[in-house]
Amino acid sequence: MSQDNKALFIIFGGTGDLAKRKLYPSLFRLFRKGNINKHFAVIGTARREWSDDYFREIVAESIETLHPTKQEINDFTSHFYYQSHNVNDTEEYQVLGTLANRLDEEYQLDGNRLFYLAMAPRFFGTISKHIKSEQIMTETGFSRLIIEKPFGTDYQTAEQLNHEIGAAFKEEQIFRIDHYLGKEMVQNISAVRFGNNIFESLWNHKYIESVQITLAESLGVEERGGYYDQSGALKDMVQNHILQVVSLLAMEPPTIFSEEAIRTEKINALKSVRIYDEQAVKESVVRGQYGQGSLGDHSFSSYRDEPGVEENSQTETFVAAKFMIDNFRWAGVPFYVRTGKRLTEKGTRINIVFKSTPINVFREENDTNTNLPENILTIYIQPTEGFSLTLNGKEIGDGFNIDPVKLDYRHSQENLDNSPEAYEKLILDCLKGDATNFTHWDEVATSWKIVDIIRHTWDKETEQIPNYPAGSMGPKCAFDLLEKEGHKWVWEPDTWYKNKGQLKD
Ligand code: NAD
């Protein structure tokens, strides 16, 4: 039975892209399922002068793809109110506060408030300050703050931002969104590890050769060139999503699956990630930027030709790194990560590469090759979701040839269609006060410390870029990074296209 959670949502940036593409559809899904029903109201605020009616039309448009009935549209959008508001103007907060109190009474919301900052981070401090000083937080119910990435641009700015927000909200009231943590298969990492003895008992340096994490995007920067050019892949993807996935893979088992126990272990894992010096950065982290390229019949322009991007931009659109985790469990096991734009295929996947058997007993007598293919556990996060495990079996027929087979499980399309979207899950978690799948300040701080030294090292040097053609799986240095240690990337979608002559070598 779903529960009708009571809350007033105040969405700052209510006319923005994120609100329309993600937040309103997610609220509608929660409404359909009865997680919010009679006792909720939404105030959208932004600078534009919109009426409630116009706002409701926009909200209705944003949920069109979910095929609501007319009745559903009316019922849902009747809970939406619009308040034009410049976040720098103190008096306008008082108007907002009055509207909030009126809706609280009308919908019997018990003073529960969820403030969603779907705006540029430079506004986070001033909004938080005003929410407190103009008494828009309530004494009776909960007041929670959801904020979007990026949380700062380095450790120092993140600390400053945290300080500003912290003056109004306590840590347990702050919900820092990392939408990767809302993804079904990212949450499944814990199920695979802690629900299966066959994996957890092998989950350490004795049996694992390497861990590989790929977050590949096939798209370029689209309309976000201006923003992206200031950020780059390291800050946009590695500091948050990738290090979060690393912490889930590397953490010790929590004593119980609770928010506090999981958080403690994740933070411990992140604190064990080796912080490099400049020399180690040069050896262990590489970057790239895409140039023109083609894949099959499609040709793509270079990053520097994208709208909003500087013509001599040095911004990286690709990062590959080796992280080392200096603790008992992981000593010596490389965690290879890579992420980039305009890669061959869109895909997020994790490959756990197990060590080969100590010797190949099936080898020919004088054969010096003693290696059998490694067992690999793959966790597919998107676009397909599931697991696979490669095992070595005997090839059918005469002789005794070893043939790797793949046990492959993917969630069906029907299951995927019915599963909640990441934002939907995270908003519901926040309504329930469960911050397990949000990022704690200690995690943000530790991640910035890992990433800052990489940025500082790169800022001192210019890279020969562009260095990979759009449509490939990144620059040569990203392959060399593994090869020099006798490893290779397990996932090679580019090879398939190369073999068909659709991608240049
Ligand atoms: P957007 O530019 O589309 O929207 C920004 C909103 O802020 C608009 O509603 C605008 O009216 C409002 N605004 C700007 N200045 C204001 C002021 N002085 N007073 C009141 N309102 C003002 O941005 P977006 O893409 O929706 O992104 C919002 C946040 O979410 C950003 O922090 C972004 O990094 C983050 N984010 C966005 C996405 C996405 O898919 N769009 C994904 C992840 C994170």
Residues whose N, C-alpha, C, O or C-beta is under 5 A from the ligand:
A	BS01	NAD	G13 G14 T15 G16 D17 L18 A19 A46 R47 H85 N86 V87 L117 A118 M119 A120 P121 E148 K149 P150
